[in-house]
Amino acid sequence: MALDWLPREGEIKDHDLWGDQFFGKEAPCVLYELKPIADPRTGKTADGLFTAWITLNNPAQFNSYTTGMVKGVTAGFHKASMDRRVVAVVFTAVGDKAFCTGGNTKEYAEYYSMRPTEYGLYMDLFNGMVDGILDCKKPVVCRVNGMRVAGGQEIGMACDLAVASDLAIFGQAGPRHGSAPVGGSTDFLPWMLSIEDAMWNCISCEMWSAYKMKRLGLISKVVPVIKQDGKFVRNPQVITDKYVDDGEIVYGEMKTGDEAKKARELVKTATTDFALLDKAVAEIVWTFTNLFPNCLQMSIDCVRQKKKLFWDQAKLGYRHWLAANMSSEAFLGFNAFNTKKITGQDTIDFIKYRQLLAAGRMVDDALFAEVLGKPTK
């Protein structure tokens, strides 16, 4: 029997908290765009259904996020969550060099260092950005178009799935540049890698290839993006032959020596084409489109809970430590990196710093001056 006798409101309500004021067109900014969903086999679009693309747009600074961009990412994920037409979110960035290298080091050095209260407020926004990804009511695919490093690695791991360009590299930078990877990496990596791989990736500041990360289970798929003579070729900087050397699996390791130098030169002049990356994303989204939406989201949220378990327990403590650290090692690390064009080096003198601490020196401006690089001119 029809239930047309029951009263119903005809107007569809808008549940978004924000308008479009957090999205821009000129870098640095975040772009928000709805793209039609199509059957990868036929190209036929599903009328009225879309993928929401949230795109970091700061390629001149390797898509590092400014305070304004953090707000844009958070707003984007909420907007996508509240849009009934959106099937999935694609989180990506402009260009072929970087997905994201974390927080904007220039802003950190020139504004937030030595302002711990201000950085605490910033970390409230950062935590909200990670929460926005983990709480998004749509599945989230990280389209890794280039290096995913430091905070970029952290917001990337908050996503549900990742497909990567094989030119991408992954890793942390915190202990080398004045911070710790507590924006998600210390919580997410132990779920996704072995505990020792997670430990070494967090603290070593080594950069690992997309192929290695696929082998270790961090990402879902890797595709070539270099095109030569009309054909895709794999990243020449990486060992992609499957063999074992002295008990160590070498597949996915970066090449070294002259071989690596030649490969880097080739990559510098290579033409990139992201058709295979976009195809991989489209296939994932098409799979999502052909599932019951509420059953899909319940499944996703239940898997996300494992990542959220540690993140939610520790994020407030992280916020306070990171704020306090802005008056000590973060000041040194971020300012060393920000002045590398002046000093010729992007880190402090670590040996001298440890020696001064071992001698019981007060951490003050005089100590800072001794360990930071000096202008070359």
KEGU-746592 format. One record per residue (C-alpha): residue number from 1; chain; x, y, z; residue in one letter. Coordinates in steps of 0.001 Angstrom, whole numbers, always signed. Example, Ala and Ser with C-alpha at 12.3 -4.5 7.8 and 13.67 -1.06 7.14 Angstrom:
seq 1	mol A	px +12300	py -4500	pz +7800	type A
seq 2	mol A	px +13670	py -1060	pz +7140	type S
This chain:
seq 1	mol A	px +0	py +0	pz +0	type M
seq 2	mol A	px +1325	py +3455	pz -868	type A
seq 3	mol A	px +2265	py +5677	pz +2049	type L
seq 4	mol A	px +1444	py +8914	pz +282	type D
seq 5	mol A	px -856	py +9876	pz +3122	type W
seq 6	mol A	px +2145	py +10435	pz +5409	type L
seq 7	mol A	px +3390	py +14046	pz +5560	type P
seq 8	mol A	px +6782	py +14595	pz +3864	type R
seq 9	mol A	px +8984	py +17630	pz +3383	type E
seq 10	mol A	px +9866	py +18055	pz -277	type G
seq 11	mol A	px +12946	py +20309	pz +30	type E
seq 12	mol A	px +16347	py +18646	pz +306	type I
seq 13	mol A	px +18367	py +20142	pz +3159	type K
seq 14	mol A	px +21958	py +21324	pz +2868	type D
seq 15	mol A	px +24076	py +19743	pz +5625	type H
seq 16	mol A	px +27419	py +21311	pz +4680	type D
seq 17	mol A	px +28932	py +23534	pz +7375	type L
seq 18	mol A	px +30873	py +25773	pz +5000	type W
seq 19	mol A	px +30563	py +27347	pz +1606	type G
seq 20	mol A	px +33350	py +27554	pz -953	type D
seq 21	mol A	px +35413	py +30238	pz +788	type Q
seq 22	mol A	px +38177	py +27783	pz +1691	type F
seq 23	mol A	px +38783	py +26722	pz -1910	type F
seq 24	mol A	px +40792	py +28777	pz -4372	type G
seq 25	mol A	px +42122	py +28895	pz -7901	type K
seq 26	mol A	px +45526	py +30467	pz -7425	type E
seq 27	mol A	px +48279	py +28608	pz -5562	type A
seq 28	mol A	px +48757	py +28022	pz -2717	type P
seq 29	mol A	px +45238	py +26728	pz -2283	type C
seq 30	mol A	px +43012	py +23668	pz -2341	type V
seq 31	mol A	px +40883	py +22879	pz -5387	type L
seq 32	mol A	px +37505	py +21165	pz -5063	type Y
seq 33	mol A	px +35911	py +19654	pz -8150	type E
seq 34	mol A	px +33154	py +17177	pz -8968	type L
seq 35	mol A	px +34035	py +14796	pz -11808	type K
seq 36	mol A	px +31543	py +12460	pz -13541	type P
seq 37	mol A	px +31809	py +8736	pz -12840	type I
seq 38	mol A	px +32098	py +6506	pz -15896	type A
seq 39	mol A	px +32254	py +2785	pz -16604	type D
seq 40	mol A	px +35964	py +2198	pz -17394	type P
seq 41	mol A	px +35027	py -404	pz -20030	type R
seq 42	mol A	px +32488	py +1597	pz -22004	type T
seq 43	mol A	px +33115	py +5195	pz -20996	type G
seq 44	mol A	px +29402	py +5646	pz -20298	type K
seq 45	mol A	px +28796	py +8034	pz -17406	type T
seq 46	mol A	px +26495	py +7397	pz -14482	type A
seq 47	mol A	px +24198	py +10421	pz -14636	type D
seq 48	mol A	px +24041	py +12449	pz -11451	type G
seq 49	mol A	px +26901	py +10622	pz -9706	type L
seq 50	mol A	px +30331	py +12114	pz -9102	type F
seq 51	mol A	px +33778	py +11740	pz -7622	type T
seq 52	mol A	px +34868	py +14671	pz -5473	type A
seq 53	mol A	px +38487	py +15596	pz -6226	type W
seq 54	mol A	px +40264	py +17437	pz -3423	type I
seq 55	mol A	px +43522	py +18713	pz -4880	type T
seq 56	mol A	px +46467	py +20354	pz -3131	type L
seq 57	mol A	px +47647	py +23234	pz -5292	type N
seq 58	mol A	px +51048	py +24463	pz -4174	type N
seq 59	mol A	px +53430	py +22814	pz -6663	type P
seq 60	mol A	px +56136	py +25475	pz -6307	type A
seq 61	mol A	px +56611	py +24254	pz -2715	type Q
seq 62	mol A	px +55981	py +20556	pz -3467	type F
seq 63	mol A	px +52334	py +20866	pz -2430	type N
seq 64	mol A	px +53204	py +21534	pz +1209	type S
seq 65	mol A	px +50109	py +22709	pz +3017	type Y
seq 66	mol A	px +49767	py +26208	pz +4452	type T
seq 67	mol A	px +47340	py +27019	pz +7258	type T
seq 68	mol A	px +44787	py +28102	pz +4678	type G
seq 69	mol A	px +45212	py +24859	pz +2760	type M
seq 70	mol A	px +44638	py +22807	pz +5917	type V
seq 71	mol A	px +41298	py +24568	pz +6250	type K
seq 72	mol A	px +40554	py +23839	pz +2586	type G
seq 73	mol A	px +41231	py +20110	pz +2930	type V
seq 74	mol A	px +39004	py +19883	pz +6009	type T
seq 75	mol A	px +36242	py +21817	pz +4282	type A
seq 76	mol A	px +36570	py +19646	pz +1176	type G
seq 77	mol A	px +36137	py +16374	pz +3012	type F
seq 78	mol A	px +33120	py +17706	pz +4883	type H
seq 79	mol A	px +31594	py +19021	pz +1671	type K
seq 80	mol A	px +32050	py +15644	pz -29	type A
seq 81	mol A	px +30594	py +13833	pz +2977	type S
seq 82	mol A	px +27451	py +15919	pz +2842	type M
seq 83	mol A	px +26896	py +15669	pz -925	type D
seq 84	mol A	px +24497	py +12812	pz -1751	type R
seq 85	mol A	px +25755	py +12706	pz -5346	type R
seq 86	mol A	px +29347	py +11945	pz -4369	type V
seq 87	mol A	px +30305	py +8273	pz -4462	type V
seq 88	mol A	px +33972	py +8636	pz -3464	type A
seq 89	mol A	px +36706	py +11177	pz -2809	type V
seq 90	mol A	px +40016	py +11355	pz -4664	type V
seq 91	mol A	px +42707	py +13162	pz -2676	type F
seq 92	mol A	px +45584	py +14288	pz -4897	type T
seq 93	mol A	px +47752	py +17242	pz -5896	type A
seq 94	mol A	px +48835	py +19376	pz -8837	type V
seq 95	mol A	px +51853	py +18383	pz -10927	type G
seq 96	mol A	px +54036	py +15310	pz -11345	type D
seq 97	mol A	px +56648	py +15934	pz -8647	type K
seq 98	mol A	px +54832	py +15750	pz -5320	type A
seq 99	mol A	px +51596	py +14717	pz -3699	type F
seq 100	mol A	px +52612	py +16502	pz -517	type C
seq 101	mol A	px +55750	py +17092	pz +1542	type T
seq 102	mol A	px +53883	py +18043	pz +4720	type G
seq 103	mol A	px +53464	py +21379	pz +6403	type G
seq 104	mol A	px +54820	py +24473	pz +4693	type N
seq 105	mol A	px +58335	py +24802	pz +6111	type T
seq 106	mol A	px +58591	py +28501	pz +5249	type K
seq 107	mol A	px +55444	py +29233	pz +7249	type E
seq 108	mol A	px +56647	py +27005	pz +10092	type Y
seq 109	mol A	px +60047	py +28728	pz +10260	type A
seq 110	mol A	px +58961	py +32317	pz +9747	type E
seq 111	mol A	px +55719	py +32355	pz +11730	type Y
seq 112	mol A	px +55193	py +29344	pz +13989	type Y
seq 113	mol A	px +58698	py +28719	pz +15358	type S
seq 114	mol A	px +59078	py +30307	pz +18795	type M
seq 115	mol A	px +55293	py +30783	pz +18913	type R
seq 116	mol A	px +54165	py +27587	pz +20672	type P
seq 117	mol A	px +50667	py +28851	pz +21444	type T
seq 118	mol A	px +50125	py +29742	pz +17803	type E
seq 119	mol A	px +51408	py +26347	pz +16680	type Y
seq 120	mol A	px +49073	py +24669	pz +19153	type G
seq 121	mol A	px +46175	py +26405	pz +17421	type L
seq 122	mol A	px +47541	py +25279	pz +14074	type Y
seq 123	mol A	px +47737	py +21695	pz +15338	type M
seq 124	mol A	px +44055	py +21880	pz +16256	type D
seq 125	mol A	px +43428	py +22601	pz +12573	type L
seq 126	mol A	px +45814	py +19825	pz +11475	type F
seq 127	mol A	px +44150	py +17280	pz +13760	type N
seq 128	mol A	px +40814	py +18372	pz +12325	type G
seq 129	mol A	px +42154	py +17719	pz +8823	type M
seq 130	mol A	px +43192	py +14155	pz +9703	type V
seq 131	mol A	px +39872	py +13625	pz +11482	type D
seq 132	mol A	px +38082	py +14962	pz +8409	type G
seq 133	mol A	px +39696	py +12284	pz +6245	type I
seq 134	mol A	px +39129	py +9471	pz +8745	type L
seq 135	mol A	px +35513	py +10545	pz +9355	type D
seq 136	mol A	px +34601	py +11180	pz +5711	type C
seq 137	mol A	px +31337	py +9441	pz +4882	type K
seq 138	mol A	px +32638	py +8429	pz +1489	type K
seq 139	mol A	px +35522	py +6106	pz +605	type P
seq 140	mol A	px +38774	py +8016	pz +64	type V
seq 141	mol A	px +41415	py +7176	pz -2543	type V
seq 142	mol A	px +44824	py +8835	pz -2335	type C
seq 143	mol A	px +46062	py +9445	pz -5886	type R
seq 144	mol A	px +49802	py +9695	pz -5225	type V
seq 145	mol A	px +51127	py +11769	pz -8127	type N
seq 146	mol A	px +54621	py +12224	pz -6657	type G
seq 147	mol A	px +56591	py +12224	pz -3421	type M
seq 148	mol A	px +54497	py +11578	pz -298	type R
seq 149	mol A	px +56722	py +12687	pz +2532	type V
seq 150	mol A	px +56449	py +13807	pz +6177	type A
seq 151	mol A	px +52984	py +15231	pz +6884	type G
seq 152	mol A	px +52063	py +14365	pz +3305	type G
seq 153	mol A	px +52687	py +10722	pz +4129	type Q
seq 154	mol A	px +50509	py +11098	pz +7219	type E
seq 155	mol A	px +47469	py +12597	pz +5530	type I
seq 156	mol A	px +47943	py +10100	pz +2703	type G
seq 157	mol A	px +47832	py +7170	pz +5126	type M
seq 158	mol A	px +44622	py +8522	pz +6641	type A
seq 159	mol A	px +42993	py +7704	pz +3284	type C
seq 160	mol A	px +41398	py +4289	pz +2698	type D
seq 161	mol A	px +43349	py +3225	pz -401	type L
seq 162	mol A	px +46332	py +4567	pz -2305	type A
seq 163	mol A	px +47430	py +4177	pz -5915	type V
seq 164	mol A	px +50772	py +5677	pz -6844	type A
seq 165	mol A	px +52921	py +6905	pz -9674	type S
seq 166	mol A	px +56061	py +4789	pz -9711	type D
seq 167	mol A	px +58090	py +8017	pz -9487	type L
seq 168	mol A	px +56649	py +8579	pz -6002	type A
seq 169	mol A	px +58782	py +8174	pz -2921	type I
seq 170	mol A	px +57512	py +7736	pz +632	type F
seq 171	mol A	px +58984	py +8536	pz +4015	type G
seq 172	mol A	px +59327	py +10799	pz +7032	type Q
seq 173	mol A	px +61553	py +13786	pz +7673	type A
seq 174	mol A	px +60748	py +14822	pz +11234	type G
seq 175	mol A	px +63761	py +13624	pz +13270	type P
seq 176	mol A	px +66086	py +15184	pz +10671	type R
seq 177	mol A	px +64274	py +18513	pz +10493	type H
seq 178	mol A	px +63129	py +19170	pz +14039	type G
seq 179	mol A	px +59926	py +17235	pz +14581	type S
seq 180	mol A	px +58507	py +13750	pz +15089	type A
seq 181	mol A	px +56051	py +11944	pz +12771	type P
seq 182	mol A	px +53188	py +12107	pz +15268	type V
seq 183	mol A	px +50682	py +13550	pz +12820	type G
seq 184	mol A	px +49614	py +9991	pz +12047	type G
seq 185	mol A	px +52682	py +7985	pz +11035	type S
seq 186	mol A	px +53472	py +6631	pz +14487	type T
seq 187	mol A	px +49836	py +5491	pz +14666	type D
seq 188	mol A	px +49205	py +4260	pz +11111	type F
seq 189	mol A	px +52519	py +2710	pz +10049	type L
seq 190	mol A	px +52494	py -116	pz +12648	type P
seq 191	mol A	px +49116	py -1232	pz +11260	type W
seq 192	mol A	px +50358	py -1218	pz +7688	type M
seq 193	mol A	px +53996	py -2408	pz +7903	type L
seq 194	mol A	px +55861	py -4786	pz +10167	type S
seq 195	mol A	px +56726	py -3145	pz +13475	type I
seq 196	mol A	px +60431	py -2905	pz +12575	type E
seq 197	mol A	px +59758	py -1519	pz +9089	type D
seq 198	mol A	px +57395	py +977	pz +10720	type A
seq 199	mol A	px +60047	py +1925	pz +13256	type M
seq 200	mol A	px +62819	py +2399	pz +10681	type W
seq 201	mol A	px +60576	py +4301	pz +8271	type N
seq 202	mol A	px +59541	py +6658	pz +11079	type C
seq 203	mol A	px +62996	py +7451	pz +12399	type I
seq 204	mol A	px +65549	py +6966	pz +9601	type S
seq 205	mol A	px +64258	py +9666	pz +7248	type C
seq 206	mol A	px +65019	py +7299	pz +4359	type E
seq 207	mol A	px +62901	py +7643	pz +1243	type M
seq 208	mol A	px +61374	py +4371	pz -1	type W
seq 209	mol A	px +60110	py +3777	pz -3529	type S
seq 210	mol A	px +56494	py +3155	pz -4473	type A
seq 211	mol A	px +57441	py -386	pz -5526	type Y
seq 212	mol A	px +58959	py -1083	pz -2120	type K
seq 213	mol A	px +55899	py +297	pz -364	type M
seq 214	mol A	px +53647	py -1873	pz -2515	type K
seq 215	mol A	px +55748	py -4916	pz -1660	type R
seq 216	mol A	px +55555	py -4097	pz +2048	type L
seq 217	mol A	px +51792	py -3483	pz +1928	type G
seq 218	mol A	px +51510	py +273	pz +2464	type L
seq 219	mol A	px +49766	py +1063	pz -845	type I
seq 220	mol A	px +47396	py -791	pz -3161	type S
seq 221	mol A	px +48851	py -284	pz -6623	type K
seq 222	mol A	px +51802	py +1242	pz -8493	type V
seq 223	mol A	px +51714	py +2254	pz -12152	type V
seq 224	mol A	px +54386	py +3642	pz -14504	type P
seq 225	mol A	px +53989	py +7242	pz -15635	type V
seq 226	mol A	px +57046	py +7793	pz -17853	type I
seq 227	mol A	px +56227	py +7483	pz -21529	type K
seq 228	mol A	px +58843	py +6862	pz -24221	type Q
seq 229	mol A	px +58057	py +6285	pz -27907	type D
seq 230	mol A	px +54388	py +5875	pz -27073	type G
seq 231	mol A	px +54990	py +3194	pz -24426	type K
seq 232	mol A	px +55027	py +3321	pz -20636	type F
seq 233	mol A	px +58334	py +2421	pz -18969	type V
seq 234	mol A	px +59030	py +1808	pz -15316	type R
seq 235	mol A	px +60925	py +4236	pz -13113	type N
seq 236	mol A	px +64599	py +3611	pz -14047	type P
seq 237	mol A	px +65767	py +4735	pz -10590	type Q
seq 238	mol A	px +64300	py +1645	pz -8933	type V
seq 239	mol A	px +65326	py -2024	pz -9048	type I
seq 240	mol A	px +62234	py -3779	pz -10383	type T
seq 241	mol A	px +63739	py -7196	pz -11155	type D
seq 242	mol A	px +62573	py -9684	pz -8549	type K
seq 243	mol A	px +65672	py -11223	pz -7021	type Y
seq 244	mol A	px +67252	py -11828	pz -3631	type V
seq 245	mol A	px +70771	py -10715	pz -2647	type D
seq 246	mol A	px +72378	py -12208	pz +483	type D
seq 247	mol A	px +68968	py -13012	pz +1916	type G
seq 248	mol A	px +67625	py -9488	pz +1324	type E
seq 249	mol A	px +64799	py -8882	pz -1130	type I
seq 250	mol A	px +66106	py -6170	pz -3456	type V
seq 251	mol A	px +62917	py -5556	pz -5446	type Y
seq 252	mol A	px +61827	py -1946	pz -5020	type G
seq 253	mol A	px +65117	py -617	pz -3654	type E
seq 254	mol A	px +66549	py +2572	pz -5117	type M
seq 255	mol A	px +69588	py +2201	pz -7365	type K
seq 256	mol A	px +72923	py +3631	pz -6254	type T
seq 257	mol A	px +76149	py +4942	pz -7766	type G
seq 258	mol A	px +76559	py +5731	pz -11466	type D
seq 259	mol A	px +73501	py +3703	pz -12340	type E
seq 260	mol A	px +71372	py +5907	pz -10118	type A
seq 261	mol A	px +72932	py +9092	pz -11515	type K
seq 262	mol A	px +72120	py +8074	pz -15099	type K
seq 263	mol A	px +68579	py +7150	pz -14085	type A
seq 264	mol A	px +68023	py +10524	pz -12405	type R
seq 265	mol A	px +69151	py +12356	pz -15510	type E
seq 266	mol A	px +66733	py +10303	pz -17609	type L
seq 267	mol A	px +63844	py +11096	pz -15263	type V
seq 268	mol A	px +64617	py +14831	pz -15398	type K
seq 269	mol A	px +63966	py +14931	pz -19141	type T
seq 270	mol A	px +61240	py +12286	pz -19298	type A
seq 271	mol A	px +57652	py +12939	pz -20362	type T
seq 272	mol A	px +55080	py +11924	pz -17782	type T
seq 273	mol A	px +51588	py +10665	pz -18537	type D
seq 274	mol A	px +49141	py +9882	pz -15734	type F
seq 275	mol A	px +46648	py +7959	pz -17858	type A
seq 276	mol A	px +47342	py +4641	pz -16100	type L
seq 277	mol A	px +47108	py +6279	pz -12680	type L
seq 278	mol A	px +43751	py +7836	pz -13533	type D
seq 279	mol A	px +42572	py +4532	pz -14987	type K
seq 280	mol A	px +43422	py +2759	pz -11743	type A
seq 281	mol A	px +41521	py +5391	pz -9751	type V
seq 282	mol A	px +38516	py +5163	pz -12081	type A
seq 283	mol A	px +38384	py +1381	pz -11707	type E
seq 284	mol A	px +38347	py +1635	pz -7917	type I
seq 285	mol A	px +35625	py +4282	pz -7969	type V
seq 286	mol A	px +33558	py +2178	pz -10406	type W
seq 287	mol A	px +33773	py -727	pz -7966	type T
seq 288	mol A	px +32493	py +1542	pz -5192	type F
seq 289	mol A	px +29663	py +2760	pz -7412	type T
seq 290	mol A	px +28372	py -780	pz -7862	type N
seq 291	mol A	px +28060	py -1558	pz -4148	type L
seq 292	mol A	px +25334	py -764	pz -1619	type F
seq 293	mol A	px +26436	py +2651	pz -327	type P
seq 294	mol A	px +25530	py +2157	pz +3334	type N
seq 295	mol A	px +27010	py -1348	pz +3475	type C
seq 296	mol A	px +30140	py +4	pz +1794	type L
seq 297	mol A	px +30514	py +2858	pz +4264	type Q
seq 298	mol A	px +29921	py +618	pz +7262	type M
seq 299	mol A	px +32664	py -1708	pz +6034	type S
seq 300	mol A	px +35043	py +1209	pz +5517	type I
seq 301	mol A	px +34328	py +2781	pz +8890	type D
seq 302	mol A	px +34944	py -524	pz +10678	type C
seq 303	mol A	px +38361	py -914	pz +9057	type V
seq 304	mol A	px +39163	py +2746	pz +9747	type R
seq 305	mol A	px +38486	py +2189	pz +13451	type Q
seq 306	mol A	px +41782	py +353	pz +13746	type K
seq 307	mol A	px +43721	py +3380	pz +12525	type K
seq 308	mol A	px +41564	py +5709	pz +14616	type K
seq 309	mol A	px +42139	py +3638	pz +17760	type L
seq 310	mol A	px +45664	py +4927	pz +18344	type F
seq 311	mol A	px +45188	py +8278	pz +16592	type W
seq 312	mol A	px +42254	py +9289	pz +18806	type D
seq 313	mol A	px +44043	py +8189	pz +21977	type Q
seq 314	mol A	px +47184	py +10208	pz +21345	type A
seq 315	mol A	px +46406	py +13198	pz +19103	type K
seq 316	mol A	px +45859	py +15715	pz +21922	type L
seq 317	mol A	px +49132	py +14788	pz +23563	type G
seq 318	mol A	px +50848	py +15134	pz +20211	type Y
seq 319	mol A	px +49362	py +18592	pz +19848	type R
seq 320	mol A	px +50840	py +19822	pz +23120	type H
seq 321	mol A	px +54287	py +18305	pz +22564	type W
seq 322	mol A	px +54535	py +19691	pz +19024	type L
seq 323	mol A	px +53557	py +23142	pz +20275	type A
seq 324	mol A	px +56211	py +23092	pz +23008	type A
seq 325	mol A	px +58820	py +21754	pz +20567	type N
seq 326	mol A	px +58407	py +24866	pz +18416	type M
seq 327	mol A	px +60619	py +26700	pz +20917	type S
seq 328	mol A	px +63511	py +24267	pz +20702	type S
seq 329	mol A	px +64387	py +21599	pz +18130	type E
seq 330	mol A	px +61616	py +22594	pz +15710	type A
seq 331	mol A	px +62976	py +26144	pz +15684	type F
seq 332	mol A	px +66377	py +24782	pz +14711	type L
seq 333	mol A	px +65148	py +22226	pz +12208	type G
seq 334	mol A	px +62675	py +24347	pz +10319	type F
seq 335	mol A	px +64925	py +27412	pz +10210	type N
seq 336	mol A	px +67883	py +25348	pz +8999	type A
seq 337	mol A	px +65749	py +23998	pz +6175	type F
seq 338	mol A	px +64241	py +27401	pz +5382	type N
seq 339	mol A	px +67668	py +29086	pz +5113	type T
seq 340	mol A	px +69459	py +26429	pz +3052	type K
seq 341	mol A	px +69819	py +28824	pz +99	type K
seq 342	mol A	px +71675	py +31195	pz +2412	type I
seq 343	mol A	px +73819	py +28689	pz +4301	type T
seq 344	mol A	px +74176	py +25887	pz +1762	type G
seq 345	mol A	px +72928	py +23271	pz +4205	type Q
seq 346	mol A	px +69446	py +22199	pz +5250	type D
seq 347	mol A	px +70209	py +20725	pz +8685	type T
seq 348	mol A	px +71958	py +21857	pz +11836	type I
seq 349	mol A	px +75329	py +20545	pz +13026	type D
seq 350	mol A	px +73944	py +17517	pz +14868	type F
seq 351	mol A	px +77263	py +16506	pz +16416	type I
seq 352	mol A	px +77865	py +19977	pz +17824	type K
seq 353	mol A	px +74283	py +20122	pz +19130	type Y
seq 354	mol A	px +74662	py +16808	pz +20977	type R
seq 355	mol A	px +78028	py +17889	pz +22385	type Q
seq 356	mol A	px +76566	py +21128	pz +23734	type L
seq 357	mol A	px +73645	py +19278	pz +25331	type L
seq 358	mol A	px +76041	py +16742	pz +26839	type A
seq 359	mol A	px +77943	py +19654	pz +28371	type A
seq 360	mol A	px +74769	py +20864	pz +30051	type G
seq 361	mol A	px +74454	py +24031	pz +27969	type R
seq 362	mol A	px +71299	py +26078	pz +28220	type M
seq 363	mol A	px +69147	py +25883	pz +25086	type V
seq 364	mol A	px +69109	py +29552	pz +24141	type D
seq 365	mol A	px +69951	py +31886	pz +21272	type D
seq 366	mol A	px +73686	py +31432	pz +21822	type A
seq 367	mol A	px +73380	py +27648	pz +21416	type L
seq 368	mol A	px +71178	py +28107	pz +18358	type F
seq 369	mol A	px +73796	py +30332	pz +16752	type A
seq 370	mol A	px +76491	py +27704	pz +17267	type E
seq 371	mol A	px +74653	py +24871	pz +15541	type V
seq 372	mol A	px +72799	py +26649	pz +12729	type L
seq 373	mol A	px +74598	py +27117	pz +9420	type G
seq 374	mol A	px +76279	py +30426	pz +8603	type K
seq 375	mol A	px +75671	py +32523	pz +5478	type P
seq 376	mol A	px +78031	py +31509	pz +2672	type T
seq 377	mol A	px +78490	py +35111	pz +1510	type K
